[in-house]
Amino acid sequence: MSITRTLNAYLDHERVHYYDVLPHPEAFRAVEIGHTLETPEKEMAKVVIVKVDKRGLPVYVDQSLTEYEEIVFQTGTHSDSIRMRYWDFAALVFPVVTGFHRSPTEVW
């Protein structure tokens, strides 16, 4: 079963009714996907998956994403993304919310 079908089945099982699967041309960067889908970059969640000793680590989310009604993120492929309400996402994965994002002026 493809990752998108698996994710669809999971979201349906968890009764998440408001999400869209967004197919797009193959892309590897969140900014490219956002541009293709006409989604503001600030609403794109960059997915990074890390495993340690065959187990997934906690899900971390930048605090800025909690301010948006919807977020968009890749499904595990380079040609599909999901748009869903942030609070549905949070209810599924119970993310640790922290600050990762800094504007370029803060870096210098």
N, C-alpha and C positions, 0 to 999 in steps of 0.2 A: 504494500500500500504506500502511495506517495506521501511525503510529509504533509502536503497540503490537504490531502484526503484525511489523513490521521488527525491533523489539527481541526479540520471541519467537524469530524466525528466527536472530538473532545469538546469543542465549543458547543455543539448541539447537545451533547450529553449533560454538560454543565448548565444548560438552558441560557446560553448567551445568544440572544436573538438579534442583536443589533451589531452586526459586523459585515464587512464586505471583503471578499477575496479580490485582489487587484492584480491581475496579470499585467506584466510589462516586459519590454525588451530586456534581455540579460544585462544586468548592471551589478557592480561590485561595491559601489559607494552609496551611502545614504543620500548624499546630496544629488547624485545622478537620478536616483529613484524618485526623490522629491520633485525634481525638475520634470521628469517624465510624467509623473502623476499629478502635476500642478498642485503639489502640497507644499506649504511653507516648510522650509528646512527646520525651523524650530519645533515643528510637530512630528518630525521624524525621529524615531527611536533607533539608535544604532545597536544592533544585536551583536554581542560578544559572548560566546559560550566557552566556559572553562570547566574542565573535569579534573578532579583530583581523586586518585585511587578509585576509579569507576563510579564516582558519585558526582552529581551536579552540585554547585555551590549555591548560596542564597542569590536571589535575584536582586540586583541593585538598580535603582532608577534615580535619575537626576531630578532634583526637586522641581525644576522648571517644567517638567512634563506633567506634574500634578495640576498645573494651572489650566490645562487644555481639556476641552470636552472630549476630543478624540485624539488618538495617536495612530501612527502608521509605522509598521515594522515588517521586516522580511520574515518569511515563513520557514526559512531553512533552505530555501533555494535562491538562486539569483534572478529568478524570473516571476516570482509571486510575492506579494505583500498582503498584509491584513490591515484594514482600518477598523478600529473598534473604540468604544468609549473607554477612556482611561480608567474609570472606576470599575468597569467590568474586568479589565485587565488586572487591576489591583486586587479585586476580590478573588481572582483565580490563583495568583502567585504570591500574594502578601509580600510585596517588595520592601526592601530596606531603602528608604528615601533619604538621599544625601545630596550634597552639592559636588558635582563634577564639572559643570559648565562654567567657563569664565570667558568674558568678552576679551577680544584681543588687547584692549587697553589695560585690562587687569594683569595680563601676562608680562607686559613690559614695565 
